[in-house]
Structures are given as C-alpha cells and as structure tokens.
C-alpha cells in the first residue's frame, strides 16, 4: 500500500509495508520526498527510533534507475539531458 500527498514544495510518497498475518515482521514505512533538485528517502530505525535519511541528486536517481536494469559491471552515463 502507498499514499501520495502534494505539499507546498515536495511530493511525499509513503510506502506502507503489508504482509499476511504472522508471515513475517513488518518493516517501518518508507517515506520518499521528491523536490525539484533531489529525492530524499526516510525510514525510522526501529532500534533507536531515529529517522534515517538518504538524499539522491537527480543525476544519482537517474543512474540508480538505469542500474536496476543493467548487468554487473562499471558504467558511466554521459549527457542525461
């Protein structure tokens, strides 16, 4: 399940973990904040209740998207525009 909300300067997507009862422990929700120049992933660390944050530039996000569909190896992306 997921939700999408539009805030003033960001779109907020929340991924909510769902599982069959007693099949596995649930993970904390993942919150994705998309801005004009970056994407931020947030998830609460259940051990200490701190929010863990990863920030991607748009370039890094594009490279991640491409990497998900490529075989093992080293790559350099030229001219993403």
C-alpha positions in Angstrom: 0.0 0.0 0.0 1.2 3.5 -0.6 0.0 7.1 -0.3 0.8 10.2 -2.3 0.5 13.8 -1.0 1.4 17.1 -2.6 2.9 19.6 -0.2 4.0 23.1 -1.0 7.5 22.3 -2.2 7.5 18.5 -2.4 5.5 15.4 -3.3 5.5 12.9 -0.5 5.1 9.2 -1.2 4.8 6.8 1.7 5.3 3.1 1.2 3.5 1.1 3.8 4.7 -2.5 4.5 1.9 -5.1 4.4 2.2 -8.8 4.9 0.0 -11.8 5.6 -0.7 -12.2 9.3 2.2 -14.0 11.1 4.2 -14.4 7.8 7.0 -12.0 8.8 7.7 -8.9 10.9 6.6 -5.7 9.3 9.2 -3.1 8.3 8.9 0.6 9.1 7.2 2.8 6.4 9.5 4.3 3.8 8.8 8.0 3.0 10.0 9.4 -0.3 10.1 13.2 -0.6 10.6 14.5 -4.2 11.8 18.0 -4.7 12.8 19.9 -7.9 16.5 19.1 -7.4 16.7 16.0 -5.1 14.8 12.9 -3.8 15.0 12.0 -0.1 14.3 8.6 1.4 13.4 8.3 5.0 12.8 5.4 7.3 12.6 5.1 11.1 15.3 2.9 12.6 13.3 0.7 15.0 16.3 0.2 17.3 16.6 3.8 18.3 13.6 5.5 16.8 15.8 7.8 14.7 14.9 8.8 11.2 17.5 7.6 8.7 17.8 9.8 5.6 19.3 9.2 2.2 19.4 12.1 -0.3 19.8 11.5 -4.0 20.6 14.2 -6.6 18.6 13.9 -9.8 21.7 12.5 -11.5 22.1 9.8 -8.9 18.5 8.9 -9.1 18.7 8.5 -12.9 21.8 6.4 -12.5 20.0 4.2 -9.9 17.1 3.7 -12.3 19.4 2.7 -15.1 21.5 0.4 -12.8 18.4 -1.6 -11.9 18.2 -2.8 -15.5 21.9 -3.5 -16.2 24.1 -6.5 -15.7 27.1 -6.5 -13.3 29.8 -4.1 -14.4 31.1 -0.5 -14.3 29.2 2.2 -16.2 29.4 6.0 -16.8 26.3 7.8 -18.0 27.1 10.7 -20.4 24.6 13.5 -21.3 21.5 12.7 -19.4 19.7 15.8 -20.8 
